[in-house]
Amino acid sequence: MNIAVIGLGYVGLQVASALSKLQNVVAFDIDKKRLEELKLGKDISGEVTQDDLLQGTLHYTADEQDLKNIDFYIIAVPTPIDSDNNPDLSLLEQASRTVSRYLSVGNIVVYESTVYPGATEEVCLPILEKGSGLKLNTDFSLGYSPERINPGDKSHTFKNIKKIVSASNEKALDIIDNVYRSVVEAGTFRAKDIKTAEAAKVIENTQRDLNIALINELAMLFKDLDIETNEVLEAASTKWNFLDFKPGLVGGHCVGVDPYYLTHKAKEVGFNPEVILSGRKINDSMPVFIVNTIEKQVREMGVPLEEMVVNLLGITFKENCPDIRNSKPLEIFNLLQPKVKVIHVTDPCVVSEELKLKNNLVNKDFNDLPKADITIIANNHKQYLELTSQDLMEITKPKGIIYDLKNVVVKDLIQSSVKVWKL
Ligand SMILES: NC(=O)c1ccc[n+]([C@@H]2O[C@H](COP(=O)([O-])OP(=O)(O)OC[C@H]3O[C@@H](n4cnc5c(N)ncnc54)[C@H](O)[C@@H]3O)[C@@H](O)[C@H]2O)c1
């Protein structure tokens, strides 16, 4: 079978790379800069190695003509939300239109992008049928196989995460299942139908979002009750069925976005998803809560906030990942910057050129940070887990405050004159 992967981001590149170990794969993207980098063996997302990118079986292309004579299309383009938190399916529609121009009898089109239940058949399928003049299940088949990769996580990888597969007919399901099982060692799960697979993906992230929201709400309550959240969680975790979630910042383009896809669909059918939206509201409000806390504490100290020098450790949306899209640490930066003297940003994972280009921010070397009044640790990158109290004292004034949002600060620092505030 000739296989093409459309969209070579965090997901598509890993899928294409895995399949290219077995055969040639057409790797299609509209971003020419990304393609040039991949051709040189450079994946700025840091997920695929240079050797894998250059092994010769991946045919990187932005030329639509290369999508001719393909039997099996995999679409993995972004599915973001707009400024009103509504699904933005424009890239998915665009990719579907592209594929529709080359679709021929016997082909299978599998979507990997996260969507709301029903989107593949209600939005993508009509585009494929209209553009190709072909009919589903008579001429071609449809599949949906959501992705569970976790950027920055080297233990849960494309190969060892079980993959859900689904299709518009049994024969296509067998083929899709075989394709994925040839590269996913953990195997596959055959969902009842496409809608079920779409719903499964979107609730995985919704559940995670809600669990974190609950702990964030508890963390805010415990501040008022003068109780240490991490100590409470440590104690409660000794019960066999207590779920081990930590307070934190939910950003990026999956956990903080996917629930909105589900709530959009819920509202479309007249259902009011109260719990899901409450969780979203709490998690979205965390940067404001943190900045308000900083403001309040500095005011209590009797020092003008506008004279404060701040070090912000971590700007990407999550640990060990270079992605700055929908980054909550970045939101904290934007909220705090107008109120303080200066904020120095440092991050060992971010792509410095991208941070400069997109946000006009300089990524400082950790060793070049001055002693600040306020140090915010916004990410638990593996480098930050290794920070000693000495390292932190060197970048924080003796009477300063460290805002430890990811519980990485070692306990002995708490004995020093530096105040440590944990989320
Ligand atoms: N990143 C993750 O951790 C993750 C995990 C599971 C699921 N997902 C889902 O997978 C999908 C893809 O996410 P991602 O993180 O890989 O996105 P991404 O932003 O990293 O990359 C998407 C790529 O698609 C390309 N693209 C956009 N429109 C295109 C088009 N019309 N034709 C061809 N290429 C096009 C972009 O240039 C980009 O290179 C999304 O629906 C996302 O929610 C992501």
The ligand as an SDF file (V2000), in Angstrom:
LIG
                    3D

 44 48  0  0  0  0  0  0  0  0999 V2000
    0.5810   17.2270   20.1080 N   0  0  0  0  0  0  0  0  0  0  0  0
    0.0220   16.3050   20.8440 C   0  0  0  0  0  0  0  0  0  0  0  0
    0.5010   15.9640   21.9000 O   0  0  0  0  0  0  0  0  0  0  0  0
   -1.2340   15.6010   20.4080 C   0  0  0  0  0  0  0  0  0  0  0  0
   -1.5830   14.4100   21.0390 C   0  0  0  0  0  0  0  0  0  0  0  0
   -2.7350   13.7570   20.6430 C   0  0  0  0  0  0  0  0  0  0  0  0
   -3.5210   14.3060   19.6460 C   0  0  0  0  0  0  0  0  0  0  0  0
   -3.1740   15.4860   19.0720 N   0  0  0  0  0  0  0  0  0  0  0  0
   -4.0370   16.0010   18.0080 C   0  0  0  0  0  0  0  0  0  0  0  0
   -3.4220   15.7100   16.7680 O   0  0  0  0  0  0  0  0  0  0  0  0
   -3.6930   16.7460   15.8300 C   0  0  0  0  0  0  0  0  0  0  0  0
   -2.3850   17.3140   15.3110 C   0  0  0  0  0  0  0  0  0  0  0  0
   -1.7110   17.9170   16.3880 O   0  0  0  0  0  0  0  0  0  0  0  0
   -0.1600   18.2510   16.3600 P   0  0  0  0  0  0  0  0  0  0  0  0
    0.2170   18.5910   17.7470 O   0  0  0  0  0  0  0  0  0  0  0  0
    0.5930   17.1910   15.6350 O   0  0  0  0  0  0  0  0  0  0  0  0
   -0.1760   19.5760   15.4760 O   0  0  0  0  0  0  0  0  0  0  0  0
    1.0650   20.4700   15.0630 P   0  0  0  0  0  0  0  0  0  0  0  0
    0.5910   21.8610   15.1390 O   0  0  0  0  0  0  0  0  0  0  0  0
    2.2810   20.0540   15.7970 O   0  0  0  0  0  0  0  0  0  0  0  0
    1.3520   20.1010   13.5450 O   0  0  0  0  0  0  0  0  0  0  0  0
    0.4480   20.0870   12.5530 C   0  0  0  0  0  0  0  0  0  0  0  0
    1.1380   20.1320   11.1950 C   0  0  0  0  0  0  0  0  0  0  0  0
    0.0990   20.1310   10.2330 O   0  0  0  0  0  0  0  0  0  0  0  0
    0.4620   21.0170    9.1930 C   0  0  0  0  0  0  0  0  0  0  0  0
   -0.7420   21.4240    8.4750 N   0  0  0  0  0  0  0  0  0  0  0  0
   -1.6950   22.2910    8.8470 C   0  0  0  0  0  0  0  0  0  0  0  0
   -2.6570   22.3530    7.9170 N   0  0  0  0  0  0  0  0  0  0  0  0
   -2.2960   21.5040    6.9270 C   0  0  0  0  0  0  0  0  0  0  0  0
   -2.8820   21.1290    5.6920 C   0  0  0  0  0  0  0  0  0  0  0  0
   -4.0330   21.6430    5.3170 N   0  0  0  0  0  0  0  0  0  0  0  0
   -2.2310   20.2350    4.9330 N   0  0  0  0  0  0  0  0  0  0  0  0
   -1.0550   19.7060    5.3430 C   0  0  0  0  0  0  0  0  0  0  0  0
   -0.4600   20.0090    6.4870 N   0  0  0  0  0  0  0  0  0  0  0  0
   -1.0710   20.9080    7.2860 C   0  0  0  0  0  0  0  0  0  0  0  0
    1.1690   22.1440    9.9070 C   0  0  0  0  0  0  0  0  0  0  0  0
    1.9920   22.8720    9.0100 O   0  0  0  0  0  0  0  0  0  0  0  0
    1.9550   21.3870   10.9700 C   0  0  0  0  0  0  0  0  0  0  0  0
    3.2500   21.0400   10.5320 O   0  0  0  0  0  0  0  0  0  0  0  0
   -4.5610   17.7610   16.5700 C   0  0  0  0  0  0  0  0  0  0  0  0
   -5.8930   17.4600   16.3290 O   0  0  0  0  0  0  0  0  0  0  0  0
   -4.2220   17.5010   18.0120 C   0  0  0  0  0  0  0  0  0  0  0  0
   -5.2690   17.8800   18.8820 O   0  0  0  0  0  0  0  0  0  0  0  0
   -2.0360   16.1380   19.4110 C   0  0  0  0  0  0  0  0  0  0  0  0
  1  2  1  0
  2  3  2  0
  2  4  1  0
  4  5  1  0
  4 44  2  0
  5  6  2  0
  6  7  1  0
  7  8  2  0
  8  9  1  0
  8 44  1  0
  9 10  1  0
  9 42  1  0
 10 11  1  0
 11 12  1  0
 11 40  1  0
 12 13  1  0
 13 14  1  0
 14 15  2  0
 14 16  1  0
 14 17  1  0
 17 18  1  0
 18 19  2  0
 18 20  1  0
 18 21  1  0
 21 22  1  0
 22 23  1  0
 23 24  1  0
 23 38  1  0
 24 25  1  0
 25 26  1  0
 25 36  1  0
 26 27  1  0
 26 35  1  0
 27 28  2  0
 28 29  1  0
 29 30  1  0
 29 35  2  0
 30 31  1  0
 30 32  2  0
 32 33  1  0
 33 34  2  0
 34 35  1  0
 36 37  1  0
 36 38  1  0
 38 39  1  0
 40 41  1  0
 40 42  1  0
 42 43  1  0
M  CHG  2   8   1  16  -1
M  END
$$$$
